[in-house]
């Protein structure tokens, strides 16, 4: 081992952590599956399969359509990675293109490209950005955590305070159970 090995390990660890952070802020797997789904859809209509002396071509009359669908799926996968704001559009477009590839491109790249693109599109639609590390995941955005709701502002707004400043709806006694004047019942 040389003296550079710990520095190289730390650099690789830093790259790995940076990639993990980048990957966590976008629908990475959705984009990857969509890209991988576009490749067989675009490739198979132009591929020549050689079996011994015999060459088998999978070309269809809509070979250009298969190439366009494959390129669009790769582009949509990259869009999911670098513009995650339009992930829902990219996911829906990926699903539509995967469905269109069935009749146009050899059953969607022999079902391989079809299944990968459908899965990628579904993952893109289902993906949601995570919360920042400082935020409470149970608390909705824009709200501050409170232990008890404060109804004084609502009472002031509606004019429901009595002259003494107490409870505008005093509880009534009902034989061991407390009945509120507004109709709510609970055990006392």
Secondary structure in CASP SS format (residue, H / E / C, confidence):
PFRMAT SS
TARGET T0000
AUTHOR 0000-0000-0000
METHOD secondary structure of the structure
MODEL  1
X C 1.00
X C 1.00
X C 1.00
X H 1.00
X H 1.00
X H 1.00
X H 1.00
X H 1.00
X H 1.00
X H 1.00
X H 1.00
X H 1.00
X H 1.00
X H 1.00
X H 1.00
X H 1.00
X H 1.00
X H 1.00
X H 1.00
X H 1.00
X H 1.00
X H 1.00
X H 1.00
X H 1.00
X C 1.00
X C 1.00
X C 1.00
X H 1.00
X H 1.00
X H 1.00
X H 1.00
X H 1.00
X H 1.00
X H 1.00
X H 1.00
X H 1.00
X H 1.00
X H 1.00
X H 1.00
X H 1.00
X H 1.00
X H 1.00
X H 1.00
X H 1.00
X C 1.00
X C 1.00
X C 1.00
X E 1.00
X E 1.00
X E 1.00
X E 1.00
X C 1.00
X C 1.00
X E 1.00
X E 1.00
X E 1.00
X E 1.00
X C 1.00
X C 1.00
X C 1.00
X C 1.00
X C 1.00
X H 1.00
X H 1.00
X H 1.00
X H 1.00
X H 1.00
X H 1.00
X H 1.00
X H 1.00
X H 1.00
X H 1.00
X H 1.00
X H 1.00
X H 1.00
X H 1.00
X H 1.00
X H 1.00
X H 1.00
X H 1.00
X H 1.00
X H 1.00
X C 1.00
X H 1.00
X H 1.00
X H 1.00
X H 1.00
X H 1.00
X H 1.00
X H 1.00
X H 1.00
X H 1.00
X H 1.00
X H 1.00
X H 1.00
X H 1.00
X H 1.00
X H 1.00
X H 1.00
X H 1.00
X H 1.00
X H 1.00
X H 1.00
X H 1.00
X C 1.00
X H 1.00
X H 1.00
X H 1.00
X H 1.00
X H 1.00
X C 1.00
X H 1.00
X H 1.00
X H 1.00
X H 1.00
X H 1.00
X H 1.00
X H 1.00
X H 1.00
X H 1.00
X H 1.00
X H 1.00
X H 1.00
X H 1.00
X H 1.00
X H 1.00
X C 1.00
X C 1.00
X C 1.00
X C 1.00
X C 1.00
X C 1.00
X C 1.00
X C 1.00
X C 1.00
X C 1.00
X C 1.00
X C 1.00
X C 1.00
X C 1.00
X C 1.00
X C 1.00
X C 1.00
X C 1.00
X C 1.00
X C 1.00
X C 1.00
X C 1.00
X C 1.00
X C 1.00
X C 1.00
X H 1.00
X H 1.00
X H 1.00
X H 1.00
X H 1.00
X H 1.00
X H 1.00
X C 1.00
X C 1.00
X C 1.00
X C 1.00
X C 1.00
X C 1.00
X C 1.00
X C 1.00
X C 1.00
X C 1.00
X C 1.00
X C 1.00
X C 1.00
X E 1.00
X E 1.00
X E 1.00
X C 1.00
X C 1.00
X E 1.00
X E 1.00
X E 1.00
X C 1.00
X C 1.00
X C 1.00
X C 1.00
X C 1.00
X E 1.00
X E 1.00
X E 1.00
X C 1.00
END
